[in-house]
Amino acid sequence: MIAGIWAEDAQGLIGSNGVLPWFLPSELQHFKQTTMGQVILMGRKTFEGMHKRVLPGRTTIVMTRDETYQVDNDAVLVFHSPSAVLDWYQSQNPETAKNLYVTGGAEMFVAFKDSFDRLYRTIIAGTFAGDTYFPKVLAFDRFTEVSSVKHPADDKNDYAFTVKRYEIKR
Ligand SMILES: NC(=O)c1ccc[n+]([C@@H]2O[C@H](COP(=O)([O-])OP(=O)(O)OC[C@H]3O[C@@H](n4cnc5c(N)ncnc54)[C@H](OP(=O)(O)O)[C@@H]3O)[C@@H](O)[C@H]2O)c1
């Protein structure tokens, strides 16, 4: 199962200067719960925006075209093309294979746009300043919305958000 997972603001913004434009602990908790124990994939810019911090309990794939790029951590795999990732993923034992979560940024959603079985899309009830938008290339009409869960703002989360899950139409 290959899923895309991201958060966007009311105008589709996802990034600002290499990092997330907002701080929403409940949304980060949703990300953690969904991806824990699985494989997460991110672009090199997103990885470096996190100062190369490796999220615990998950295998991380970093995508770069730089063949010399190295990450000194056993939990990190570096791949240089989407097809190499898909070949690796398909070679996993289907009985034990983890889910693969494509976590961004924008270039990764373009690179894997035709590979998703499932989408986790968080829509934040606010507009922010930034420079990176969710790409327009993903064909939402190929998916069915199967759930939509509202999380109200609270004392730790300044903005309400809604998590929508979509499954590919078979
Ligand atoms: N809101 C969210 O849910 C969310 C999630 C993740 C990230 N973000 C934000 O998104 C922004 C970054 O997004 P971005 O689109 O600029 O960058 P990105 O997708 O994180 O990384 C882009 C890099 O990935 C590599 N790459 C891209 N296509 C490739 C391909 N086909 N094969 C191999 N490598 C490939 C290249 O690395 P090289 O240049 O090294 O070759 C490219 O520069 C940040 O602000 C981040 O915080 C937001």
The ligand as an SDF file (V2000), in Angstrom:
LIG
                    3D

 48 52  0  0  0  0  0  0  0  0999 V2000
    2.7630   20.3850    4.5710 N   0  0  0  0  0  0  0  0  0  0  0  0
    3.2740   19.1800    4.3910 C   0  0  0  0  0  0  0  0  0  0  0  0
    2.6020   18.1660    4.6160 O   0  0  0  0  0  0  0  0  0  0  0  0
    4.6900   19.0390    3.9010 C   0  0  0  0  0  0  0  0  0  0  0  0
    5.2760   17.7630    3.8190 C   0  0  0  0  0  0  0  0  0  0  0  0
    6.6000   17.6620    3.3690 C   0  0  0  0  0  0  0  0  0  0  0  0
    7.2900   18.8070    3.0110 C   0  0  0  0  0  0  0  0  0  0  0  0
    6.6730   20.0140    3.0990 N   0  0  0  0  0  0  0  0  0  0  0  0
    7.3820   21.2350    2.6970 C   0  0  0  0  0  0  0  0  0  0  0  0
    7.6660   21.1980    1.3030 O   0  0  0  0  0  0  0  0  0  0  0  0
    8.8190   22.0190    1.0670 C   0  0  0  0  0  0  0  0  0  0  0  0
    9.8170   21.2480    0.2230 C   0  0  0  0  0  0  0  0  0  0  0  0
    9.1970   20.7780   -0.9650 O   0  0  0  0  0  0  0  0  0  0  0  0
    9.9660   20.7640   -2.3670 P   0  0  0  0  0  0  0  0  0  0  0  0
    9.0110   20.2830   -3.3970 O   0  0  0  0  0  0  0  0  0  0  0  0
   10.6370   22.0900   -2.5510 O   0  0  0  0  0  0  0  0  0  0  0  0
   11.1670   19.7380   -2.1240 O   0  0  0  0  0  0  0  0  0  0  0  0
   11.2210   18.1540   -1.7770 P   0  0  0  0  0  0  0  0  0  0  0  0
   10.1730   17.4290   -2.5710 O   0  0  0  0  0  0  0  0  0  0  0  0
   11.2540   17.9690   -0.3080 O   0  0  0  0  0  0  0  0  0  0  0  0
   12.6840   17.7810   -2.2900 O   0  0  0  0  0  0  0  0  0  0  0  0
   13.0310   18.0510   -3.6270 C   0  0  0  0  0  0  0  0  0  0  0  0
   14.2960   17.2900   -3.9490 C   0  0  0  0  0  0  0  0  0  0  0  0
   14.0010   15.9100   -4.1080 O   0  0  0  0  0  0  0  0  0  0  0  0
   14.8700   15.3610   -5.0810 C   0  0  0  0  0  0  0  0  0  0  0  0
   14.0650   14.8610   -6.1940 N   0  0  0  0  0  0  0  0  0  0  0  0
   12.9630   15.4180   -6.7610 C   0  0  0  0  0  0  0  0  0  0  0  0
   12.4900   14.6640   -7.7680 N   0  0  0  0  0  0  0  0  0  0  0  0
   13.3190   13.5880   -7.8480 C   0  0  0  0  0  0  0  0  0  0  0  0
   13.3630   12.4700   -8.6970 C   0  0  0  0  0  0  0  0  0  0  0  0
   12.4600   12.2940   -9.6760 N   0  0  0  0  0  0  0  0  0  0  0  0
   14.3400   11.5680   -8.5010 N   0  0  0  0  0  0  0  0  0  0  0  0
   15.2710   11.7250   -7.5160 C   0  0  0  0  0  0  0  0  0  0  0  0
   15.2670   12.7810   -6.6700 N   0  0  0  0  0  0  0  0  0  0  0  0
   14.3120   13.6980   -6.8420 C   0  0  0  0  0  0  0  0  0  0  0  0
   15.7900   16.4710   -5.5260 C   0  0  0  0  0  0  0  0  0  0  0  0
   16.9220   16.4430   -4.6520 O   0  0  0  0  0  0  0  0  0  0  0  0
   18.3950   16.9400   -5.1350 P   0  0  0  0  0  0  0  0  0  0  0  0
   18.2580   18.4100   -5.3770 O   0  0  0  0  0  0  0  0  0  0  0  0
   19.2730   16.6100   -3.9730 O   0  0  0  0  0  0  0  0  0  0  0  0
   18.7150   16.1480   -6.3880 O   0  0  0  0  0  0  0  0  0  0  0  0
   14.9620   17.7080   -5.2550 C   0  0  0  0  0  0  0  0  0  0  0  0
   15.7110   18.8900   -5.1120 O   0  0  0  0  0  0  0  0  0  0  0  0
    9.3690   22.4100    2.4440 C   0  0  0  0  0  0  0  0  0  0  0  0
    8.9220   23.7090    2.7810 O   0  0  0  0  0  0  0  0  0  0  0  0
    8.7190   21.3870    3.3660 C   0  0  0  0  0  0  0  0  0  0  0  0
    8.5780   21.8580    4.6920 O   0  0  0  0  0  0  0  0  0  0  0  0
    5.4000   20.1490    3.5400 C   0  0  0  0  0  0  0  0  0  0  0  0
  1  2  1  0
  2  3  2  0
  2  4  1  0
  4  5  1  0
  4 48  2  0
  5  6  2  0
  6  7  1  0
  7  8  2  0
  8  9  1  0
  8 48  1  0
  9 10  1  0
  9 46  1  0
 10 11  1  0
 11 12  1  0
 11 44  1  0
 12 13  1  0
 13 14  1  0
 14 15  2  0
 14 16  1  0
 14 17  1  0
 17 18  1  0
 18 19  2  0
 18 20  1  0
 18 21  1  0
 21 22  1  0
 22 23  1  0
 23 24  1  0
 23 42  1  0
 24 25  1  0
 25 26  1  0
 25 36  1  0
 26 27  1  0
 26 35  1  0
 27 28  2  0
 28 29  1  0
 29 30  1  0
 29 35  2  0
 30 31  1  0
 30 32  2  0
 32 33  1  0
 33 34  2  0
 34 35  1  0
 36 37  1  0
 36 42  1  0
 37 38  1  0
 38 39  2  0
 38 40  1  0
 38 41  1  0
 42 43  1  0
 44 45  1  0
 44 46  1  0
 46 47  1  0
M  CHG  2   8   1  16  -1
M  END
$$$$
